[in-house]
Amino acid sequence: MNTTTALPLASLPHALRQEETRASKPVAPMVEIIASQPPESLLFEERRRECVHCGAWFVARAPGLCDACHEKMLETELRSGKGLFHHSFPMRAVRDTASMRGPGLDKARSVLPLLRNSGAILLVIGDRWTGKTVMATYWAGMLRGGRYVKACDLFRRIRSTFAKDSSLREWDVIKPYAEADFLVIDEVQERKKDSEFEMVTLTNLIDKRYDAMRRTVLIANLKEEALNEYLGASIISRAERSGGGIVGRDWPNYGEL
C-alpha cells in the first residue's frame, strides 16, 4: 500500500515545478524505471507516474498529477479567482463560481466529464437566477477557457456587417464562434422568434460546431416544451445526437441553499 503523504493543494505549483524539472532530466534505463514502479505498471513503463499530491500511480495526463488531483487543482484555482477565462465571460459569473455549492455544484461536476471527453452540445434550461450562466462559466474554467456571447449580441454584431461602410464580412464575425473549442451562447430566449435570419444563422453555426465535434452550451430561460419554438428541431436533434441533450433545472438556486 502506498503511504506517501498528500501535499496540500497550495503546495502543488511548487511540486509541479519539481516534477517538470525531474521530467526534463535524462531518462533512466528501462530496468530502473520498471524497478521503481509497482508490478502492474509494466504495460505503461514510460507513462506511469506517482501523483505528487496523493501518491497514487497513474497514466500521466498532467505533469505530476493524477486525473482526480488535476481536477481538484483546476477547481481550486477556478474558485479562488485564478482560473483562466476568455475575456468575454461575465465577471459576475466568474466571481460567483466561488459561491457554488450543494446540488448545483454536484450537477456541474457530473456533467463535466461529458464536455471534457466529447463534442457534446448541451441545452441548459430553467428559470432565471438559477445559476445556469455560473455553471457554464465553471465548465469553461475547468476546460481552461472558452468563448461566451449572449444571443442578442451575436446577432447584433452579425447585422453590423451589413452596413455599406463595414470593413467586416459576416463570416469574420461568425468564425471565432464557429471555431472556439468551447462556446457558450446565453439568453437564447431573447432572439426574435419570427426572424428567419436568426434561426438560420443559429442553426448553421450549431451545425458547423456539430460537424467539427466542438463543445457547445446553449442557455435559455425556457421550459422544455418551448425549446422547439426558439431553437428548432434541427438544433435539438443535433444536441441529442452529439451525446449531450437537455440539462434541465433540477437543482435549487445557489441563494436558496
C-alpha positions in Angstrom: 0.0 0.0 0.0 1.3 3.4 -0.9 1.9 5.6 2.2 3.0 8.8 0.5 1.8 11.8 2.4 -0.5 14.0 0.3 0.7 17.5 -0.3 -1.7 20.4 0.4 -3.2 21.9 -2.8 -1.4 25.2 -2.1 1.9 23.4 -2.5 1.0 21.9 -5.9 2.6 24.7 -8.1 6.0 24.2 -6.4 5.6 20.4 -6.6 4.7 20.6 -10.3 7.9 22.6 -11.0 9.9 20.0 -9.2 8.2 17.3 -11.3 8.8 19.2 -14.5 12.5 19.6 -13.6 12.7 15.8 -13.0 10.9 15.1 -16.2 13.5 17.2 -18.2 16.4 15.1 -16.9 17.8 12.2 -19.0 15.5 9.2 -18.8 16.8 6.4 -16.5 17.4 2.9 -18.1 14.2 1.0 -18.5 15.2 -1.6 -15.9 15.5 1.2 -13.3 12.1 2.6 -14.3 10.4 -0.7 -14.0 12.1 -1.5 -10.7 10.9 1.8 -9.2 7.2 1.2 -10.0 4.6 -1.4 -8.9 4.3 -4.6 -10.9 1.0 -3.6 -12.5 2.7 -0.7 -14.2 4.7 -2.9 -16.7 2.3 -2.1 -19.5 2.9 1.6 -19.1 6.6 1.8 -18.2 7.3 5.2 -19.6 4.0 6.8 -18.9 3.2 5.7 -15.3 3.9 8.3 -12.6 3.3 8.8 -8.9 0.9 11.7 -8.1 2.8 14.4 -6.2 -0.4 15.2 -4.2 -1.9 11.8 -3.2 0.8 9.3 -4.1 -1.4 7.3 -6.4 0.1 5.7 -9.5 -1.5 6.8 -12.8 -1.0 7.1 -16.5 0.2 10.7 -17.0 -2.1 13.3 -18.4 -0.9 16.4 -16.5 2.7 16.7 -15.2 2.9 15.1 -11.8 -0.9 14.8 -11.1 -3.4 12.0 -11.4 -6.7 12.9 -13.0 -8.5 13.3 -9.7 -5.9 15.6 -8.2 -5.7 17.5 -11.5 -9.4 18.2 -11.3 -9.1 19.4 -7.7 -6.3 21.7 -8.7 -8.3 23.2 -11.5 -11.3 23.7 -9.3 -9.3 25.3 -6.5 -7.8 27.8 -9.0 -11.2 28.5 -10.5 -13.0 29.1 -7.3 -10.1 31.3 -5.9 -10.5 33.6 -8.9 -7.2 32.4 -10.5 -8.8 30.3 -13.3 -8.2 31.0 -16.9 -11.1 32.7 -18.7 -11.6 34.2 -22.1 -12.3 37.9 -21.6 -15.9 37.5 -22.8 -17.2 35.6 -19.8 -19.2 37.8 -17.4 -17.1 38.9 -14.4 -20.1 38.4 -12.1 -20.4 34.8 -13.2 -16.6 34.3 -12.7 -16.9 35.7 -9.2 -19.9 33.6 -8.4 -18.2 30.3 -9.1 -16.7 30.7 -5.6 -20.3 30.5 -4.2 -21.2 27.3 -6.0 -22.2 24.5 -3.6 -24.8 21.8 -3.0 -26.8 20.2 -5.8 -25.9 22.9 -8.3 -22.1 22.3 -7.9 -22.8 18.5 -7.9 -24.7 18.9 -11.2 -21.8 20.9 -12.8 -19.3 18.3 -11.7 -21.4 15.4 -13.0 -21.7 17.0 -16.5 -18.0 18.0 -16.8 -16.7 14.6 -18.0 -19.2 14.6 -20.8 -17.9 18.0 -22.0 -14.3 17.0 -21.5 -14.4 13.8 -23.5 -16.7 14.6 -26.4 -18.1 17.3 -28.7 -21.3 17.4 -26.8 -24.0 20.1 -27.4 -25.9 20.9 -24.2 -29.2 22.8 -23.9 -29.2 24.2 -20.3 -32.7 25.5 -19.5 -34.7 26.6 -16.5 -36.0 29.7 -14.6 -34.0 32.9 -14.2 -31.5 33.2 -11.4 -30.8 29.5 -11.0 -27.1 29.7 -11.8 -27.1 28.5 -15.4 -24.5 31.0 -16.5 -22.4 30.4 -13.4 -22.5 26.7 -14.2 -21.3 27.3 -17.8 -18.5 29.6 -16.5 -17.4 26.8 -14.1 -17.2 24.4 -17.1 -15.1 27.0 -19.1 -12.7 27.3 -16.2 -12.3 23.6 -15.8 -11.8 23.2 -19.6 -9.2 26.0 -19.4 -11.1 28.6 -21.4 -13.8 29.2 -24.0 -15.9 31.9 -25.6 -19.1 33.4 -24.3 -21.7 35.5 -26.0 -25.4 36.5 -25.5 -27.6 35.6 -28.4 -28.8 39.2 -29.0 -25.2 40.5 -29.0 -24.2 37.8 -31.5 -26.9 38.7 -34.0 -26.3 42.4 -33.5 -22.6 42.0 -34.4 -23.5 40.0 -37.5 -26.0 42.5 -38.6 -23.5 45.3 -38.2 -21.5 43.8 -41.1 -24.4 44.5 -43.5 -23.7 48.3 -43.4 -22.2 49.7 -46.6 -19.2 51.1 -44.7 -18.5 47.9 -42.7 -15.0 46.5 -43.2 -16.1 43.1 -41.9 -17.8 40.3 -43.7 -20.5 38.2 -42.0 -18.1 35.3 -41.7 -15.5 37.5 -39.9 -17.9 37.8 -37.0 -19.1 34.2 -37.0 -15.7 32.5 -37.5 -14.4 32.9 -33.9 -17.7 31.4 -32.5 -17.7 28.6 -35.1 -14.1 27.6 -34.3 -13.9 28.1 -30.5 -13.1 24.9 -28.7 -15.8 25.6 -26.1 -18.7 28.0 -26.8 -21.5 29.3 -24.6 -24.4 31.1 -26.1 -26.6 32.7 -23.4 -30.1 34.2 -23.3 -31.2 32.2 -26.4 -34.8 33.1 -25.5 -34.1 36.8 -26.3 -33.7 36.1 -30.0 -36.5 37.2 -32.3 -38.8 34.2 -32.7 -40.2 35.4 -36.1 -36.7 36.1 -37.5 -35.8 33.6 -40.2 -32.3 35.1 -40.4 -31.6 34.5 -36.7 -33.0 30.9 -36.9 -31.0 30.0 -40.0 -27.8 31.7 -38.7 -28.0 29.9 -35.3 -28.8 26.6 -36.9 -25.9 26.9 -39.3 -23.5 27.9 -36.5 -24.5 24.9 -34.4 -24.3 22.6 -37.4 -20.7 23.7 -38.1 -19.8 23.0 -34.5 -21.6 19.7 -34.5 -19.7 18.6 -37.6 -16.4 19.6 -36.0 -17.3 18.0 -32.7 -16.8 21.2 -30.8 -18.3 21.5 -27.3 -21.3 23.9 -27.1 -23.7 25.1 -24.5 -26.9 27.0 -25.2 -28.6 28.6 -22.2 -32.2 29.6 -22.2 -34.7 30.7 -19.6 -37.3 28.4 -21.0 -39.2 25.3 -20.2 -38.6 22.2 -22.3 -41.8 22.4 -24.2 -40.8 25.9 -25.6 -37.4 24.8 -26.9 -38.6 23.9 -30.4 -40.1 27.4 -30.9 -36.8 29.1 -30.1 -34.2 26.6 -31.3 -35.9 24.5 -33.9 -36.0 20.7 -34.3 -32.6 20.7 -36.1 -30.6 22.1 -33.1 -32.4 19.9 -30.6 -31.7 16.8 -32.8 -28.0 17.8 -33.1 -27.8 18.1 -29.3 -29.2 14.7 -28.7 -27.1 13.0 -31.4 -23.9 14.7 -30.1 -24.2 12.8 -26.8 -25.4 15.9 -25.0 -29.0 17.0 -24.8 -31.1 18.9 -22.3 -29.8 19.8 -18.9 -33.0 20.9 -17.0 -33.0 22.7 -13.8 -33.2 20.0 -11.1 -31.1 22.0 -8.6 -32.0 24.9 -6.3 -30.9 28.5 -6.8 -27.5 28.9 -5.0 -29.1 31.7 -3.0 -31.6 29.2 -1.6 -29.1 26.9 -0.1 
